[in-house]
Amino acid sequence: MSSAVFSTSAALGRPFVFDGEEMEEVCSKTSEAQLFSEGRPPQRVGSAAFKDKDAKLSGVQTASRLGVRPAPAMASSGIAEMDALTGGLPRGCLTEICGPASSGRTTLLLSALAAATRRGECCAIVDAGNALDPQSVAEAGVELGRLLWVRCGEESPEIQPELKGGPNGAKKNFAKSDSAEQRLEQFLRVTDLLLESGGFGLIALDLGDVPPQTARRISLTTWFRFRRAVEHTPTVLLAVERQSIAGSCSSLLIKLGTHRHRITQTADVKTPALGHAQLLTDLEITAEIVRSRMERKPAGSAEITFASKTAWAG
Amino acid sequence: MPFACIFVPNFSVAAVFRAEPELRARAVAIFEGKPPLEKVFAMNESASRAGITPGMTKAQAELCSELTLRPRSPLQESAAHAALLDCAQSFSPCVEDAAANAAILDLAGMESLFGTLSEIARNLFHCTADLGLDANVAVASNPDAALLAARGFSGVTVIPRGKEAEQLGSLKVEVLFPAQEERTSEQKREAGRLPETLDRWGVRDLRALAALPEVALSERLGQEGLRLQQLARGTASRTLVPVEAPATFEEAVELEYPIVLLEPLAFLLNRLIEQICARLAARALNTQELRLTLELQNLTGADPESDTVGIPSESEAAKSATESQATSQQFVSGRQAKFCRTLRLPLPMLDAKLFLKLLQLDLNAHPPGAPIVKIHLIAEPVRPRSTQGGLFLPPSPEPEKLELTLARIAGLVGKSRVGSVELLDTHRAEGFRLRRFVPGAAPETKHKKSATEEKSAVAALRMFRPPLRANVTWENGELAGVVCTKKKEVQGSVLWKAGPWRSSGDWWEREAWARDEWDIALQSNEGVALYRLVHDLLGGGWFVEGTYD
C-alpha cells in the first residue's frame, strides 16, 4: 500500500549524505560508468565494505532522485476568490474545510457541489449530522438529480410533531435519539461503500455538526484508507468539520471564519430596533490555507475574504 | 428449405437435472401420482441399471439405496420447455412448438447469419447445453425428418438433401411413435395397435417400412400407414406452425424440506437467477423487474397481518410501494402464505451476481418470517439499454455497481434516508422528499449554465433535526436572549435580529402550520453565530431550526 523512502545511509548505519557533500572515497568514473551500463542508478560509496553492501542495494534510489508526484488536477470550488487562493479543489485527494458554526463551511460545500453538478458530475454527500437543508441546496444552484444524499442516523418522522401544532395537538414521542457512535459507524461504512463504488465527481463528508471529540474517534488509518481510495481517481473528497481531524492525510486544509455579516435596512423607520425593518443580506467569509500539498506555502501564508449572499437578498 | 429440430430425450428427468445439476451423476427416478399410489414415471440410465423400471411403486423404488427420488414437477417441466423455445428463438424467428420436449426451427436464410447448417446445429447443441438441457439436434430438409432424426440419433445430426431415406433407414420403428408424454389423445389410440402390427410383419426399422408397397400398405393400415411410410422415407412435407415465444421468464423450485435460513435460500436463488439470465441472454433481452414469490409453510395459529411473523402486511406494502424500489406483498391462500418481493431496477440489466446480491440485501431487510417451501422467480423482459457513455462526458457511477451500492447503503441507513432530493410545492418546513437516485435520469436545468459560469455563493442553512426547543427571554418587548438546553453552544444574548417573517399553510388540512421566523445573531462563548429562530404559532413553542453557515 504505502510507498516507503529507503535510505542507503540509514540502512548501513551511516549518517545521511546529501548530494553536495564531499565523500571520503568516491567511486571512479569507470566504475560509475559500469554501474550506468548495468542499468543501475549511480551510487556513492565510501569503503570496500560499503561497496559490497551497496551492491545489494543497487535497486534503491537516492532520495534526491525520487520522482516527484504529478500535481493533481484541480476542480473549481464554485467561488472565484477561493479558486484564486487554492487553485481549486484537488482531484484524487482529501480536502478538509474546518471552522466553527456560521463560518461558511456549508456555503463553500454547496458552491463546490453546484460547480460539480454543473459540470455534469455525479456527487454524493454523506451527512453525519442529517443537517443538509434541501432548500439551500437548490438555491445554491446544485442540480438535485445529480446529488446523492445519505442521511446518517436512525429513522425519524419527516415532519416533527412538535412543530406541527395541528388541531389535534397530538404530541408524539420521538424515537430514542441515535447515538453518536452509531451515526459515526454508519458514516464510515457509507463512505467506504461510496468510495468503492467510484464514478462520483465529488464526495462530501459532512461532519460539521459532529463534536470534535467524537469526530476524533475516526482513526488516522481510516482517513488514510479514504485518501488511498480516491487516489488516482477524478473524485474530489471533501470533508467539512469543526476542527481538522484527518491530519497529514488531507492534501488541502482550509480554515474558515466569519468576518462580518451585513444587515440591510429595509425601511426608513424611526425605531431601527424593529426586527422586520432589517434584513440579513450577506456574510463575509474569511478563508485561510492552513496546509496545502499542491503549493509548498508556509501555513497561514494566504487569506482571502469573500461574500455569500442570502437567497432573498437578490 | 432446411429445418432443425431440438429434441430433449427423457424430458422429465432432464427438467429435474436442469433444476438440480448435482443429480446428474446419480441414479434418479421421477415418480407421480397421489400418495400412497405414487409410481415411478421416468428414470435416468443409472437408475435403469440399478433395476428401476417405470410403473414401480415408490415404496419399491425406495428399496434401492443409491436411488434419488424426485416428484414430477410441472413447474420445472414448463420452465425447461420455455428454455427450449428460448434457445430455438435465438436462432430463428419461425419456431414450431412440436412437443413439450421438441422444437422445430425453419433455418431458411439463417446460413448467412450463423454459418453452415452443421455449424448452426452445433451451436444449437451448445446453446441448449448452456441452458442446462441435454438435447439431440438434427438438421434435415423437412421438419418431420429432422424430428425423427433428433429422436433417433443422439448428439448432432445433419442429413443432406436427398439422403433422408438412407440416413433414417437405420432407425427403429419406435421413433415414429412418440413417447407416452408426447402423445396426443388420437395418437394414444393408435399407439397400441400400429407398432404391434408392424412388429408382427417383421418390420423393425424404417428402411423396411419404406420398402413396403404403398397400395398394399394403405389397404391394410389406411392413411395412417401411408403417412408413417412417408415419414420413414423422409418425404413427408408440411408447413411449420410457428408459435410466438411467450415473453415470460419464470423459474420455480419446490423444496422437499422447508428452508429456514437465508443462506441456503441464496444458494437456490442463485441457480434460478442464473437460469433466467441464461434464457434472457439467449433472447438478447435484459430485465428491469424481478418478482420473487416465496411460498411459506402453513402459518397455523399465526395472524398473517400481525407483525409477529415479520412479514409486512399488504397495506404496509402498498404504502411503501411508491417510495421503495423493492415492494413486498403477502397474502394467504388456503393454508399456505405467499411472500412476494419485487425488485425494480432503474435500467435494464442482466447480471446474475448483481440480482442475487440485491435480492439477498432485500431479504435481509425484509425476511419472510416463516420456512419456505417453494421459490418462484419471474423476470420482466425488456430490451437492453443502447446508450453509450460519451467520450468527453464526465464519468458517472456504473449503473450496476451503483445499484448495489445504494442497496447496501439503504441496508445501513434505511431506504427512506438515501436518494436524491425532490422539492415539494409547499412553503412548509422540510418540504421535500427523497426519490431514487438515478444519475442518467437527472433532468436538464431549464436555463443551462456553462460549466465555467460561477454565481456568487449563497449563504446556506444547516438544519437541526429535530429542531431545538429554545427558551427565549425578552427585554422591553425585544428579543434579548436564547437558551437551548439540548445544545449548550446554542445560547447567548441576541446581538441582532431580523423578523418576524410570518408564514402559514395547509390550514384546510389536519396538518396545518403557522410560524414566525427570525434571523438572529447570538453572542456565545465561541463567538458570534447566526441562527434561524422559529415560533410555532399553533403549538406555541420556540425552536432554533438551524444555523446559517
HADDOCK unambig.tbl for C-alpha pairs under 7 A between the chains (distance, minus, plus):
assign (segid A and resid 78 and name CA) (segid B and resid 454 and name CA) 5.76 0.50 0.50
assign (segid A and resid 79 and name CA) (segid B and resid 454 and name CA) 6.91 0.50 0.50
assign (segid A and resid 79 and name CA) (segid B and resid 456 and name CA) 6.85 0.50 0.50
assign (segid A and resid 79 and name CA) (segid B and resid 457 and name CA) 6.60 0.50 0.50
assign (segid A and resid 101 and name CA) (segid B and resid 529 and name CA) 6.23 0.50 0.50
assign (segid A and resid 101 and name CA) (segid B and resid 549 and name CA) 6.18 0.50 0.50
assign (segid A and resid 102 and name CA) (segid B and resid 529 and name CA) 5.25 0.50 0.50
assign (segid A and resid 102 and name CA) (segid B and resid 530 and name CA) 6.04 0.50 0.50
assign (segid A and resid 102 and name CA) (segid B and resid 547 and name CA) 6.60 0.50 0.50
assign (segid A and resid 102 and name CA) (segid B and resid 548 and name CA) 5.37 0.50 0.50
assign (segid A and resid 102 and name CA) (segid B and resid 549 and name CA) 3.83 0.50 0.50
assign (segid A and resid 103 and name CA) (segid B and resid 549 and name CA) 5.59 0.50 0.50
assign (segid A and resid 104 and name CA) (segid B and resid 549 and name CA) 4.46 0.50 0.50
assign (segid A and resid 105 and name CA) (segid B and resid 549 and name CA) 5.96 0.50 0.50
assign (segid A and resid 106 and name CA) (segid B and resid 460 and name CA) 5.99 0.50 0.50
assign (segid A and resid 106 and name CA) (segid B and resid 549 and name CA) 5.44 0.50 0.50
assign (segid A and resid 107 and name CA) (segid B and resid 457 and name CA) 6.59 0.50 0.50
assign (segid A and resid 107 and name CA) (segid B and resid 458 and name CA) 6.31 0.50 0.50
assign (segid A and resid 107 and name CA) (segid B and resid 459 and name CA) 5.35 0.50 0.50
assign (segid A and resid 107 and name CA) (segid B and resid 460 and name CA) 5.12 0.50 0.50
assign (segid A and resid 107 and name CA) (segid B and resid 549 and name CA) 6.21 0.50 0.50
assign (segid A and resid 111 and name CA) (segid B and resid 457 and name CA) 6.14 0.50 0.50
assign (segid A and resid 115 and name CA) (segid B and resid 451 and name CA) 6.96 0.50 0.50
assign (segid A and resid 118 and name CA) (segid B and resid 451 and name CA) 5.33 0.50 0.50
assign (segid A and resid 119 and name CA) (segid B and resid 451 and name CA) 4.76 0.50 0.50
assign (segid A and resid 120 and name CA) (segid B and resid 394 and name CA) 6.25 0.50 0.50
assign (segid A and resid 121 and name CA) (segid B and resid 394 and name CA) 5.71 0.50 0.50
assign (segid A and resid 121 and name CA) (segid B and resid 395 and name CA) 6.78 0.50 0.50
assign (segid A and resid 121 and name CA) (segid B and resid 396 and name CA) 6.58 0.50 0.50
assign (segid A and resid 122 and name CA) (segid B and resid 396 and name CA) 5.93 0.50 0.50
assign (segid A and resid 122 and name CA) (segid B and resid 439 and name CA) 6.69 0.50 0.50
assign (segid A and resid 130 and name CA) (segid B and resid 465 and name CA) 6.85 0.50 0.50
assign (segid A and resid 131 and name CA) (segid B and resid 462 and name CA) 5.17 0.50 0.50
assign (segid A and resid 131 and name CA) (segid B and resid 463 and name CA) 4.55 0.50 0.50
assign (segid A and resid 131 and name CA) (segid B and resid 464 and name CA) 5.96 0.50 0.50
assign (segid A and resid 131 and name CA) (segid B and resid 465 and name CA) 6.80 0.50 0.50
assign (segid A and resid 132 and name CA) (segid B and resid 462 and name CA) 5.66 0.50 0.50
assign (segid A and resid 132 and name CA) (segid B and resid 463 and name CA) 6.15 0.50 0.50
assign (segid A and resid 133 and name CA) (segid B and resid 461 and name CA) 6.09 0.50 0.50
assign (segid A and resid 133 and name CA) (segid B and resid 462 and name CA) 5.93 0.50 0.50
assign (segid A and resid 133 and name CA) (segid B and resid 463 and name CA) 5.93 0.50 0.50
assign (segid A and resid 134 and name CA) (segid B and resid 421 and name CA) 6.77 0.50 0.50
assign (segid A and resid 136 and name CA) (segid B and resid 460 and name CA) 5.25 0.50 0.50
assign (segid A and resid 136 and name CA) (segid B and resid 461 and name CA) 6.18 0.50 0.50
assign (segid A and resid 140 and name CA) (segid B and resid 457 and name CA) 6.92 0.50 0.50
assign (segid A and resid 140 and name CA) (segid B and resid 458 and name CA) 5.45 0.50 0.50
assign (segid A and resid 144 and name CA) (segid B and resid 420 and name CA) 6.33 0.50 0.50
assign (segid A and resid 144 and name CA) (segid B and resid 421 and name CA) 5.82 0.50 0.50
assign (segid A and resid 145 and name CA) (segid B and resid 420 and name CA) 5.85 0.50 0.50
assign (segid A and resid 145 and name CA) (segid B and resid 439 and name CA) 6.56 0.50 0.50
assign (segid A and resid 145 and name CA) (segid B and resid 442 and name CA) 4.44 0.50 0.50
assign (segid A and resid 145 and name CA) (segid B and resid 443 and name CA) 6.71 0.50 0.50
assign (segid A and resid 146 and name CA) (segid B and resid 439 and name CA) 5.56 0.50 0.50
assign (segid A and resid 146 and name CA) (segid B and resid 442 and name CA) 6.03 0.50 0.50
assign (segid A and resid 147 and name CA) (segid B and resid 420 and name CA) 5.72 0.50 0.50
assign (segid A and resid 148 and name CA) (segid B and resid 419 and name CA) 5.35 0.50 0.50
assign (segid A and resid 148 and name CA) (segid B and resid 420 and name CA) 4.92 0.50 0.50
assign (segid A and resid 148 and name CA) (segid B and resid 437 and name CA) 6.26 0.50 0.50
assign (segid A and resid 149 and name CA) (segid B and resid 418 and name CA) 5.73 0.50 0.50
assign (segid A and resid 149 and name CA) (segid B and resid 419 and name CA) 5.56 0.50 0.50
assign (segid A and resid 149 and name CA) (segid B and resid 420 and name CA) 5.81 0.50 0.50
assign (segid A and resid 150 and name CA) (segid B and resid 417 and name CA) 6.03 0.50 0.50
assign (segid A and resid 150 and name CA) (segid B and resid 418 and name CA) 4.60 0.50 0.50
assign (segid A and resid 150 and name CA) (segid B and resid 419 and name CA) 6.80 0.50 0.50
assign (segid A and resid 151 and name CA) (segid B and resid 417 and name CA) 5.27 0.50 0.50
assign (segid A and resid 151 and name CA) (segid B and resid 418 and name CA) 6.36 0.50 0.50
assign (segid A and resid 152 and name CA) (segid B and resid 413 and name CA) 5.99 0.50 0.50
assign (segid A and resid 153 and name CA) (segid B and resid 413 and name CA) 6.62 0.50 0.50
assign (segid A and resid 154 and name CA) (segid B and resid 413 and name CA) 6.88 0.50 0.50
assign (segid A and resid 155 and name CA) (segid B and resid 414 and name CA) 6.96 0.50 0.50
assign (segid A and resid 159 and name CA) (segid B and resid 430 and name CA) 6.96 0.50 0.50
assign (segid A and resid 160 and name CA) (segid B and resid 466 and name CA) 6.55 0.50 0.50
assign (segid A and resid 163 and name CA) (segid B and resid 536 and name CA) 6.26 0.50 0.50
assign (segid A and resid 163 and name CA) (segid B and resid 539 and name CA) 6.64 0.50 0.50
assign (segid A and resid 164 and name CA) (segid B and resid 511 and name CA) 6.48 0.50 0.50
assign (segid A and resid 164 and name CA) (segid B and resid 512 and name CA) 6.96 0.50 0.50
assign (segid A and resid 164 and name CA) (segid B and resid 513 and name CA) 5.91 0.50 0.50
assign (segid A and resid 165 and name CA) (segid B and resid 513 and name CA) 6.61 0.50 0.50
assign (segid A and resid 165 and name CA) (segid B and resid 538 and name CA) 4.87 0.50 0.50
assign (segid A and resid 165 and name CA) (segid B and resid 539 and name CA) 4.19 0.50 0.50
assign (segid A and resid 166 and name CA) (segid B and resid 510 and name CA) 6.05 0.50 0.50
assign (segid A and resid 166 and name CA) (segid B and resid 511 and name CA) 5.41 0.50 0.50
assign (segid A and resid 166 and name CA) (segid B and resid 512 and name CA) 5.46 0.50 0.50
assign (segid A and resid 166 and name CA) (segid B and resid 513 and name CA) 6.82 0.50 0.50
assign (segid A and resid 166 and name CA) (segid B and resid 538 and name CA) 6.81 0.50 0.50
assign (segid A and resid 167 and name CA) (segid B and resid 510 and name CA) 6.62 0.50 0.50
assign (segid A and resid 186 and name CA) (segid B and resid 412 and name CA) 6.61 0.50 0.50
assign (segid A and resid 186 and name CA) (segid B and resid 413 and name CA) 6.95 0.50 0.50
assign (segid A and resid 190 and name CA) (segid B and resid 409 and name CA) 5.98 0.50 0.50
assign (segid A and resid 193 and name CA) (segid B and resid 405 and name CA) 6.18 0.50 0.50
assign (segid A and resid 194 and name CA) (segid B and resid 405 and name CA) 6.89 0.50 0.50
assign (segid A and resid 197 and name CA) (segid B and resid 397 and name CA) 6.91 0.50 0.50
assign (segid A and resid 197 and name CA) (segid B and resid 401 and name CA) 6.10 0.50 0.50
assign (segid A and resid 197 and name CA) (segid B and resid 402 and name CA) 6.29 0.50 0.50
assign (segid A and resid 197 and name CA) (segid B and resid 405 and name CA) 6.44 0.50 0.50
assign (segid A and resid 198 and name CA) (segid B and resid 397 and name CA) 5.91 0.50 0.50
assign (segid A and resid 199 and name CA) (segid B and resid 395 and name CA) 5.62 0.50 0.50
assign (segid A and resid 199 and name CA) (segid B and resid 396 and name CA) 4.47 0.50 0.50
assign (segid A and resid 199 and name CA) (segid B and resid 397 and name CA) 3.92 0.50 0.50
assign (segid A and resid 199 and name CA) (segid B and resid 398 and name CA) 6.98 0.50 0.50
assign (segid A and resid 200 and name CA) (segid B and resid 396 and name CA) 5.86 0.50 0.50
assign (segid A and resid 200 and name CA) (segid B and resid 397 and name CA) 6.16 0.50 0.50
assign (segid A and resid 275 and name CA) (segid B and resid 497 and name CA) 5.52 0.50 0.50
assign (segid A and resid 275 and name CA) (segid B and resid 498 and name CA) 4.23 0.50 0.50
assign (segid A and resid 275 and name CA) (segid B and resid 499 and name CA) 4.70 0.50 0.50
assign (segid A and resid 275 and name CA) (segid B and resid 500 and name CA) 6.65 0.50 0.50
assign (segid A and resid 276 and name CA) (segid B and resid 498 and name CA) 5.46 0.50 0.50
assign (segid A and resid 276 and name CA) (segid B and resid 499 and name CA) 4.35 0.50 0.50
assign (segid A and resid 276 and name CA) (segid B and resid 500 and name CA) 5.94 0.50 0.50
assign (segid A and resid 278 and name CA) (segid B and resid 498 and name CA) 5.24 0.50 0.50
assign (segid A and resid 279 and name CA) (segid B and resid 498 and name CA) 5.57 0.50 0.50
assign (segid A and resid 280 and name CA) (segid B and resid 498 and name CA) 6.89 0.50 0.50
assign (segid A and resid 308 and name CA) (segid B and resid 456 and name CA) 6.55 0.50 0.50
assign (segid A and resid 308 and name CA) (segid B and resid 457 and name CA) 4.60 0.50 0.50
assign (segid A and resid 308 and name CA) (segid B and resid 458 and name CA) 5.05 0.50 0.50
assign (segid A and resid 308 and name CA) (segid B and resid 459 and name CA) 5.23 0.50 0.50
assign (segid A and resid 309 and name CA) (segid B and resid 457 and name CA) 6.28 0.50 0.50
assign (segid A and resid 309 and name CA) (segid B and resid 458 and name CA) 4.88 0.50 0.50
assign (segid A and resid 309 and name CA) (segid B and resid 459 and name CA) 5.52 0.50 0.50
assign (segid A and resid 310 and name CA) (segid B and resid 458 and name CA) 5.45 0.50 0.50
assign (segid A and resid 310 and name CA) (segid B and resid 459 and name CA) 4.92 0.50 0.50
assign (segid A and resid 311 and name CA) (segid B and resid 458 and name CA) 6.07 0.50 0.50
